[in-house]
Amino acid sequence: MYFTSHSSHYEHLRKKWTQKRKNSRDKFFANHEKSLRRAALGGLGGLVLLTTPGVPGVAASAPVATNSTVRGEEDNNILLAQSLKGLLPTKTVSLTPEEEEKITALLSQKLNLEVSVRLSGIRLNKSYGLIGGEQHLYRYPGDNLYQHFNSATDWAMYGSAGIAPHLGAWGYFAPSKDQFTQEDSQREKYYLAVQTFLAPGFAENVDKYRDFFKFRKMLVVNPLSGQAVVAVVGDAGPAQWTGKDLGGSPEVMQALGLASGPRKGAVLYFFIDDPSNIAPLGPVKI
């Protein structure tokens, strides 16, 4: 049973205190969202392992992500961000050739990847620009949003992004569900929409550029946080009038730390020279 008071002074104090508590709570979750999410997922994973029949002793042998491990990864991200800070202009303008050379050399060394502005004589119009969040894409005929997720956790994190009403620039990722592979799944999961149509020389070599860009691996880095992800070009866009230079799947935006709020931010993006297809898609551990 709830009691109410007719005292205006009491009501004023109660509302003021309630708002203060809400503001404090919201600030706490905003500042510690990443840590709380890790803790929640870690606890859920442990609970599933402990309650799974036929897996004796798994709790004792399962690897545990300690606070020091998480802090070490975050520290490495921060160090990368600090290294990039002095190499970037204050706004997302086109980088000079000298700036691109220094940045790609730094990223190649820090991330152990062959990062390049240009491959096969082809480059994008920019390498430093504004990324915005995109929707999921249809992966094969008959696909739907619900089939994109293997767990309730994935659905809770990425389901709200929805699915685009049209196919990506290269159509489906696989011709049928039966031919849909894990590689196809990863490509859709970590895809980019880049402005292929603005690449120098595109209008004169449409077929060549179309084939070159299809599922081309790229590195995307959030220079403010040092978070990075390997993704593929899975769509063309966004349009110039949007003010954005590229788009990222919900999982890409999460890996970059840009999945909440306005779901956009300044990023660096370069090709990865990986002819043997060794570099895995997804967040990069430094």
C-alpha positions in Angstrom: 0.0 0.0 0.0 1.3 3.5 -0.9 0.8 6.6 1.2 0.6 10.1 -0.1 0.9 13.4 1.6 -1.0 16.6 0.9 1.9 18.8 2.2 3.2 20.8 -0.7 6.5 21.2 1.1 6.8 17.5 1.5 6.0 16.9 -2.2 8.6 19.4 -3.3 11.3 17.7 -1.2 10.2 14.3 -2.3 10.3 15.1 -6.0 13.6 16.9 -5.7 15.2 13.9 -3.9 13.7 11.4 -6.4 15.2 13.4 -9.3 18.5 13.6 -7.6 18.6 9.8 -7.1 17.7 9.3 -10.7 20.4 11.6 -12.0 23.0 9.9 -9.8 21.9 6.5 -11.0 21.9 7.5 -14.7 25.4 9.1 -14.3 26.7 5.9 -12.6 25.5 3.6 -15.4 26.7 6.0 -18.1 30.2 6.1 -16.6 30.4 2.3 -15.9 28.3 0.8 -18.7 31.2 -1.1 -20.3 32.3 -2.6 -17.0 28.8 -3.5 -15.9 28.1 -5.2 -19.3 31.3 -7.3 -19.0 30.4 -8.3 -15.5 26.8 -9.2 -16.4 27.9 -11.3 -19.5 30.6 -12.9 -17.5 28.2 -13.9 -14.7 25.7 -15.2 -17.2 28.3 -17.3 -19.0 29.5 -18.8 -15.7 25.9 -19.6 -14.7 25.3 -21.4 -18.0 28.5 -23.4 -17.7 27.7 -24.4 -14.1 24.3 -25.6 -15.0 25.2 -27.5 -18.1 24.9 -31.3 -17.6 27.8 -33.5 -18.6 30.5 -30.9 -18.2 32.3 -31.9 -14.9 34.7 -29.5 -13.4 34.2 -26.8 -16.1 34.0 -24.0 -13.6 37.4 -24.8 -12.3 39.1 -24.9 -15.7 37.2 -22.1 -17.5 39.3 -19.0 -18.2 38.3 -16.0 -16.2 38.6 -12.4 -17.5 40.1 -10.6 -14.5 40.0 -6.9 -13.8 43.7 -6.6 -14.5 43.2 -8.3 -18.0 40.3 -5.9 -18.9 42.3 -2.9 -17.6 45.3 -4.0 -19.6 43.3 -4.1 -22.8 41.8 -0.7 -22.1 45.2 0.8 -21.3 46.5 -0.4 -24.6 43.5 1.3 -26.4 44.3 4.5 -24.5 48.0 4.3 -25.4 47.0 3.9 -29.1 44.6 6.9 -28.9 47.4 9.0 -27.3 49.8 8.0 -30.1 47.3 9.1 -32.7 46.4 12.4 -31.0 49.3 14.3 -32.3 49.0 13.0 -35.8 45.4 14.1 -36.5 43.8 17.4 -37.4 41.1 18.8 -35.1 38.4 18.2 -37.7 37.6 15.3 -40.0 39.1 16.9 -43.0 41.0 15.0 -45.7 44.4 13.9 -44.4 47.5 14.9 -46.2 49.7 12.2 -47.8 52.3 12.8 -45.0 49.7 12.3 -42.3 48.3 9.2 -43.9 51.8 7.7 -44.2 52.6 8.3 -40.6 49.2 7.0 -39.3 49.2 3.8 -41.5 52.8 3.1 -40.3 51.8 3.5 -36.7 48.7 1.3 -37.0 50.6 -1.4 -38.9 53.1 -1.6 -36.2 50.7 -1.3 -33.2 48.1 -3.7 -34.6 50.4 -6.1 -36.5 48.4 -5.6 -39.7 49.4 -4.4 -43.2 47.4 -1.2 -43.2 47.4 0.9 -46.4 45.6 3.9 -47.9 45.9 2.4 -51.4 45.7 -1.1 -52.8 46.0 -2.1 -56.5 46.1 1.6 -57.3 42.7 2.2 -55.7 41.9 4.4 -52.7 38.8 6.0 -51.2 38.1 9.7 -51.3 38.9 10.0 -47.6 40.6 8.0 -44.8 39.4 10.1 -41.9 35.7 10.8 -41.6 32.4 10.5 -39.8 30.8 7.0 -39.4 27.2 6.4 -38.6 25.3 3.3 -37.5 23.6 1.1 -40.1 21.0 -1.6 -40.0 21.5 -5.3 -40.4 21.4 -6.7 -44.0 19.7 -9.6 -45.6 22.2 -12.4 -45.9 20.4 -14.9 -48.1 16.9 -15.3 -49.7 14.3 -15.8 -46.9 16.5 -14.4 -44.2 15.0 -12.3 -41.4 16.1 -10.3 -38.4 15.5 -13.0 -35.9 17.8 -15.4 -37.6 20.8 -13.1 -37.1 21.1 -13.9 -33.4 22.2 -17.0 -31.6 21.4 -15.8 -28.1 19.1 -13.5 -26.1 22.1 -11.4 -25.2 22.9 -10.7 -28.9 19.2 -9.9 -29.6 19.2 -7.5 -26.6 22.3 -5.7 -27.8 21.7 -5.6 -31.6 18.1 -6.4 -32.4 16.8 -2.9 -32.0 18.9 -1.7 -35.0 16.5 -3.5 -37.3 17.1 -4.7 -40.8 17.5 -2.7 -44.0 14.5 -2.9 -46.4 16.8 -3.4 -49.4 19.9 -5.5 -50.2 23.4 -4.3 -49.9 25.3 -3.1 -53.0 26.4 -6.6 -53.8 23.2 -8.4 -53.1 23.0 -11.3 -50.7 26.0 -12.6 -48.9 25.2 -16.1 -49.9 22.9 -17.5 -52.7 20.9 -19.6 -50.3 20.6 -20.6 -46.6 22.1 -24.0 -47.4 25.2 -22.3 -48.9 25.5 -19.7 -46.1 28.8 -20.1 -44.3 30.4 -18.8 -41.1 32.5 -16.5 -43.2 29.3 -15.1 -44.8 27.9 -14.6 -41.3 31.0 -12.7 -40.1 31.0 -10.5 -43.2 27.5 -9.3 -42.6 28.1 -9.0 -38.9 31.1 -6.7 -39.4 30.3 -4.8 -42.6 30.9 -1.3 -43.7 29.1 1.0 -46.1 31.7 3.1 -47.9 31.4 5.8 -50.5 32.8 3.7 -53.4 31.2 6.1 -55.9 33.4 8.9 -54.7 36.6 7.0 -55.0 39.0 8.7 -57.5 38.7 6.9 -60.9 35.4 5.1 -60.0 33.3 6.6 -62.9 35.9 5.6 -65.4 36.3 2.0 -64.1 33.0 1.0 -62.6 33.3 -2.8 -63.1 36.9 -2.9 -61.8 36.1 -0.9 -58.7 32.9 -2.8 -58.0 34.8 -6.1 -58.0 37.7 -4.6 -56.0 35.5 -3.2 -53.2 33.3 -6.3 -52.7 34.0 -7.6 -49.2 37.3 -5.8 -49.2 38.8 -5.9 -45.7 39.3 -2.6 -43.9 40.5 -1.4 -40.5 38.4 1.2 -38.7 39.8 2.9 -35.6 38.1 5.3 -33.1 41.0 7.7 -32.5 39.4 9.1 -29.3 39.3 5.7 -27.5 41.8 3.6 -29.5 39.1 0.9 -30.2 39.5 -0.8 -33.5 37.7 -3.4 -35.7 38.4 -5.3 -38.9 35.4 -5.2 -41.2 34.6 -5.7 -44.9 32.9 -3.5 -47.4 29.4 -4.9 -47.6 27.5 -1.9 -49.0 27.9 1.4 -50.8 27.0 4.7 -49.1 26.0 6.8 -47.3 24.8 9.6 -49.5 26.7 12.8 -49.3 23.8 14.8 -48.1 23.8 12.8 -44.8 27.0 14.5 -43.8 28.5 11.0 -43.0 31.5 9.5 -44.8 30.8 5.8 -44.1 28.5 3.5 -42.1 29.0 0.6 -39.8 26.9 -2.4 -38.8 25.6 -2.5 -35.2 28.4 -4.8 -34.3 31.0 -2.5 -35.8 29.6 0.4 -33.9 29.7 -1.6 -30.7 33.3 -2.5 -31.3 34.2 1.1 -31.8 32.5 2.3 -28.7 29.9 4.3 -30.8 26.8 2.1 -30.3 25.0 4.4 -27.9 23.8 8.0 -28.0 23.9 9.6 -31.5 25.6 6.4 -32.9 28.2 8.3 -34.9 31.7 9.6 -34.5 35.0 10.4 -36.2 37.1 7.4 -37.3 40.1 6.4 -39.3 39.6 3.8 -42.0 42.2 2.1 -44.3 42.5 -1.0 -46.4 44.1 -4.2 -45.0 46.5 -5.9 -47.3 45.6 -9.5 -46.5 45.7 -11.7 -49.7 45.9 -14.9 -47.6 42.7 -14.0 -45.7 44.5 -14.4 -42.3 43.2 -11.3 -40.4 39.9 -12.3 -38.6 36.9 -10.0 -38.7 35.9 -8.3 -35.5 37.3 -6.2 -32.7 41.1 -5.9 -32.7 43.0 -6.8 -29.5 46.1 -4.6 -29.1 
